[in-house]
Every structure is written in C-alpha cells, then in structure tokens.
Amino acid sequence: MAKLQLELKQQQHRNQMLEDRVKAAEQERDSLLLALKLLTQDQRHSHEKQINANDRDDFQQPNRDTHAIPLKNQFSSLAVEETSESVSASTTNLENQSTRKRDKEEIVLIGDSIVKHIDPRKLTKKKVHKFTYPGKTAEDIEKELNIINIQSSPSHVIVHAGTNNIPIDSTKVCSKKLERLVIKTKAKFPNSKVGLSGITFRQDIEQATKIQEVNKKVEEMAAKHDVMFIDNSSIDHTCLNGSNLHLNGKGSAVLASHFITFLRGNQPRVVQQSIK
C-alpha cells in the first residue's frame, strides 16, 4: 500500500509538472506573438515614414490647402454625431469611468542599458516614467532611487538590473544586491505592484551559468518579498545585437512583451519543488 501511495504521489507530481510546462509554453507562445506584433508595427511605422519622405521628395511645393477642407468636413461630421448621440455618449461615459481611471494610473520603468530601446508607448496606454542608467550596477540604481521623484503613486513598477553585476560579483553577492534594490523599491513605492525583470542572456562574456544561478536565486527572493519575477529565459543569442550584450529589435520586442504580460496581471511561472 505504501508503495502504491508513493507511486501515486510521484505520478501526481509528474502530471503537475506537465501542466505547468504546458502553461509556461502557452504563456511563451503569447509573448512571442506579442513580440512579433510589436516588430511588425515597428516595420510598418518605418515603411510609412519612408513613404512620407518619398512623397515630400516628389512634391517640392505641396499645396497645403488641399488638407484643410477634408479636415474641416471631418470635424463638422463629428460635431453632428456628438449632438445626435449625446444621450448614448453620456451612458457610455458612465460605463467607462473605471476604464478612464485605470488609464490615468502611471507606470515606472527603471533599468540599465538593456531597457534603453523599450518604447514606453508600446507597453501600455498609461503614462510611463522611464529611467535608464547605462553602465549602472544594482547598487548604483538603488542609490538613484533616492532622486527619482514621481508625484503620483504608480500602479506598477518594473525594475531591470544586475547586468553590470554579473562580471564583477559572485552569484550570492549579485542576488543580495538585487534583493536590497527590491526592498528599496518597495519602500519607495509601497502601493505599487513591483516586477523584477530577470537578467538577460549575453555572449560577450562566458557567464551563462552564473546568469541562470542568479536568476534562480532572484526568483525565489522575489516570491519572498511578494514581488513578481519577470522570466526572460526565452531571450537567446538571436535576440542580441553585435555587442553580444545588448538587445536587437527582436530582443527588445520580446522583453517588452514580458513587461506587458506583467502589466496585464498575468502570473509568473511557479518554482517547482522536487519531491524528497
């Protein structure tokens, strides 16, 4: 009987692990799809800018008046719609009060050079305060928190640090410095949901094992402090630019998709404990 109970327990554990893997794969699929969408938007925007530039080259003296009449007609049409639909609009406004309130909430993004190409406008419709500190270590960024001044209380705070600690600190020291940064961040933004972004893959130095070890410790530490760990383990060599450290367009899009997942309230992957 004891043997059967042990086998049953082991099978339940294996089933749980499979379910977690499926869930993680689904979340990663969604992140990649979102990253692809962001990349497509970037390419479309660049293409439109090129077309506009070509149009300016083709027409040396454009007639500015040609745009005035359509704009006027559009606004006139909108004015009529507003008058005829005033009752309906009033009802809609009441229904959307909570949505507008959420849109007024603000986001704070704090990080080293890895986040420098993250476009805040693509993360959320909310206002984003972005603070980037190239070359700074976790302890440097901890000090920078003292001079960050946000008038309102942000709904979410994302912190990405540790990149510059990897070459100089041990796994234990690096994770401890990140823990102090987390504690300081929570103290400064006590009413905010804090997300700690995992250290991203790099190839400029042979530190892949250390990065994995630090991220594992940091993930466990984040859970202890009620902070969401943002898992960036899907970022690989195809996401790096020529420096083999910083992210290329694809890498920045994937990282942004992970941030968006956090902002939308999705839960991080769960750390599995092995059966003794």
C-alpha positions, 0 to 999 in steps of 0.5 A, a space after each residue: 500500500 505504501 508503495 502504491 501511495 508513493 507511486 501515486 504521489 510521484 505520478 501526481 507530481 509528474 502530471 503537475 509538472 506537465 501542466 505547468 510546462 504546458 502553461 509556461 509554453 502557452 504563456 511563451 507562445 503569447 509573448 512571442 506573438 506579442 513580440 512579433 506584433 510589436 516588430 511588425 508595427 515597428 516595420 510598418 511605422 518605418 515603411 510609412 515614414 519612408 513613404 512620407 519622405 518619398 512623397 515630400 521628395 516628389 512634391 517640392 511645393 505641396 499645396 497645403 490647402 488641399 488638407 484643410 477642407 477634408 479636415 474641416 468636413 471631418 470635424 463638422 461630421 463629428 460635431 453632428 454625431 456628438 449632438 445626435 448621440 449625446 444621450 448614448 455618449 453620456 451612458 457610455 461615459 458612465 460605463 467607462 469611468 473605471 476604464 478612464 481611471 485605470 488609464 490615468 494610473 502611471 507606470 515606472 520603468 527603471 533599468 540599465 542599458 538593456 531597457 534603453 530601446 523599450 518604447 514606453 508607448 508600446 507597453 501600455 496606454 498609461 503614462 510611463 516614467 522611464 529611467 535608464 542608467 547605462 553602465 549602472 550596477 544594482 547598487 548604483 540604481 538603488 542609490 538613484 532611487 533616492 532622486 527619482 521623484 514621481 508625484 503620483 503613486 504608480 500602479 506598477 513598477 518594473 525594475 531591470 538590473 544586475 547586468 553590470 553585476 554579473 562580471 564583477 560579483 559572485 552569484 550570492 553577492 549579485 542576488 543580495 544586491 538585487 534583493 536590497 534594490 527590491 526592498 528599496 523599491 518597495 519602500 519607495 513605492 509601497 502601493 505599487 505592484 513591483 516586477 523584477 525583470 530577470 537578467 538577460 542572456 549575453 555572449 560577450 562574456 562566458 557567464 551563462 551559468 552564473 546568469 541562470 544561478 542568479 536568476 534562480 536565486 532572484 526568483 525565489 527572493 522575489 516570491 519572498 518579498 511578494 514581488 513578481 519575477 519577470 522570466 526572460 529565459 526565452 531571450 537567446 543569442 538571436 535576440 542580441 545585437 553585435 555587442 553580444 550584450 545588448 538587445 536587437 529589435 527582436 530582443 527588445 520586442 520580446 522583453 517588452 512583451 514580458 513587461 506587458 504580460 506583467 502589466 496585464 496581471 498575468 502570473 509568473 511561472 511557479 518554482 517547482 519543488 522536487 519531491 524528497 
